[in-house]
Structure formats: structure tokens, C-alpha cells
Amino acid sequence: MADYRLADAEAKFAALIWENAPMNSTELVRLSQDVMKWKKSTTYTVLKRLCSKGLFKVEDAVVSALISREAYLSEQSRRYVEDTFGGSLPYFFAAFIGGKKLSGKQAEELIRLIAEHKEG
């Protein structure tokens, strides 16, 4: 999958687009001014960068998503586990729960997810 690593401001801007897309680029400029306090030029510069990363597209002045926010977050999560824990889900999980107790419902949900994704 493509490298979707985003700086904090890019991630906030991407979230703004996902929440409102598809939308006219003029509307996006207005929204960016209100929410991000950005000038028109900044909005278009960052939008162009996100388009070049394959997250969004602009066609006939309409901004739309090429991938969903969920797909982006999924890829970021996979990359984090790979980079931080050598791809080991058990190491990640052990660090994540850090000695906390799981509820019965949480444990059952995890068992179900593991069973669904188990090879063979």
C-alpha cells in the first residue's frame, strides 16, 4: 500500500476533507479558513500534496476521497505495528493492554477476530 504518512496539520486537514467530501474546492477553502485558519494558497498547497499521496482527487473543482478514512487508519495502524513491534501483534497487544484486565465481552470479541483472521 502507498505511504500515507502525514504531518499533524495534514492529518487534521485530511480529516476535514473526509468529514465533508465530496465538496467543491471553493467550499474547502472557506472551511479551511474557518477551521484551520489557513489562507487559500496554503489550502491548495496541502491539498495538492495529499492528492499526490493518493488520498484525494480534484476533478471539475470537486474534492473527493480516493481512499476512506478507515482504510487510511488501518494502514497507519499496520505501519505502526510493523515499525514499532517488528510486525508482532502479540508484542503490540501485550504493550497495549499493559497489565490491564479485559472484560469478558472484550476477550470474546478478540477471540472472534482472531478466529476470523486465522490462516488455514
C-alpha distance (Angstrom), angle and dihedral (degrees) to the residues before:
residue distance angle dihedral
M1 . . .
A2 3.80 . .
D3 3.78 123.5 .
Y4 3.79 104.4 -98.9
R5 3.80 97.9 171.6
L6 3.78 108.2 149.2
A7 3.77 134.6 -168.8
D8 3.81 114.5 -122.3
A9 3.82 94.2 -98.8
E10 3.81 91.1 47.2
A11 3.81 90.9 50.6
K12 3.81 91.8 49.9
F13 3.81 90.5 48.3
A14 3.82 91.4 47.2
A15 3.82 89.6 52.0
L16 3.80 88.7 52.0
I17 3.80 90.4 53.6
W18 3.81 93.9 46.1
E19 3.80 90.2 51.6
N20 3.80 92.8 52.7
A21 3.82 108.4 25.4
P22 2.88 135.7 157.9
M23 3.78 91.7 49.0
N24 3.77 140.8 142.6
S25 3.81 113.2 -94.4
T26 3.81 90.2 -125.6
E27 3.81 89.2 57.2
L28 3.80 89.0 49.1
V29 3.81 90.6 53.9
R30 3.81 90.2 51.8
L31 3.79 92.1 46.7
S32 3.81 91.2 47.7
Q33 3.78 90.5 51.9
D34 3.81 90.8 51.8
V35 3.79 99.6 41.6
M36 3.80 105.2 25.8
K37 3.83 98.4 27.0
W38 3.83 87.4 -129.7
K39 3.76 129.2 152.9
K40 3.80 120.2 -123.4
S41 3.82 91.6 -103.1
T42 3.82 92.4 53.6
T43 3.80 91.3 49.5
Y44 3.80 92.6 52.3
T45 3.81 93.1 43.6
V46 3.80 93.2 53.1
L47 3.81 92.3 40.8
K48 3.81 89.8 53.9
R49 3.82 89.7 50.4
L50 3.83 92.1 50.8
C51 3.80 90.5 47.1
S52 3.81 90.5 51.9
K53 3.82 88.5 52.8
G54 3.81 88.9 56.2
L55 3.80 98.8 -113.1
F56 3.80 99.7 112.0
K57 3.77 141.9 11.3
V58 3.78 135.2 -152.6
E59 3.77 116.1 -145.8
D60 3.81 123.6 168.0
A61 3.83 88.0 -9.9
V62 3.82 91.4 -57.3
V63 3.80 118.1 123.6
S64 3.80 115.3 -148.2
A65 3.78 137.3 165.3
L66 3.79 121.9 -102.2
I67 3.80 91.1 -168.3
S68 3.78 129.4 25.0
R69 3.77 123.8 -110.0
E70 3.81 87.4 -114.9
A71 3.83 91.8 56.0
Y72 3.81 89.9 49.1
L73 3.81 92.6 49.9
S74 3.79 91.2 46.0
E75 3.80 91.2 53.5
Q76 3.82 91.5 46.5
S77 3.81 89.8 51.5
R78 3.82 92.5 49.5
R79 3.80 91.0 47.9
Y80 3.83 91.4 49.0
V81 3.82 92.7 51.9
E82 3.80 90.1 46.2
D83 3.81 95.3 47.6
T84 3.80 98.2 39.2
F85 3.80 104.5 32.3
G86 3.80 102.5 25.5
G87 3.79 88.9 -107.9
S88 3.80 92.7 -61.1
L89 3.80 111.4 143.5
P90 3.83 92.2 -171.3
Y91 3.84 90.8 55.7
F92 3.79 90.6 46.2
F93 3.79 92.4 48.2
A94 3.81 93.1 47.8
A95 3.81 90.4 51.1
F96 3.80 92.0 44.2
I97 3.79 97.3 53.8
G98 3.81 91.8 37.9
G99 3.80 96.4 -168.9
K100 3.80 95.4 -42.1
K101 3.78 119.5 136.9
L102 3.80 121.4 -114.2
S103 3.75 121.3 -136.5
G104 3.78 116.8 -119.7
K105 3.79 89.6 -108.4
Q106 3.82 92.2 51.5
A107 3.81 91.8 48.9
E108 3.81 91.5 49.0
E109 3.81 91.4 49.6
L110 3.79 91.5 50.9
I111 3.81 91.5 48.5
R112 3.82 89.4 50.2
L113 3.83 92.1 49.6
I114 3.80 92.0 48.3
A115 3.81 91.5 49.3
E116 3.83 91.0 49.6
H117 3.80 92.3 52.6
K118 3.78 99.8 37.3
E119 3.80 114.8 122.2
G120 3.77 119.1 -117.7
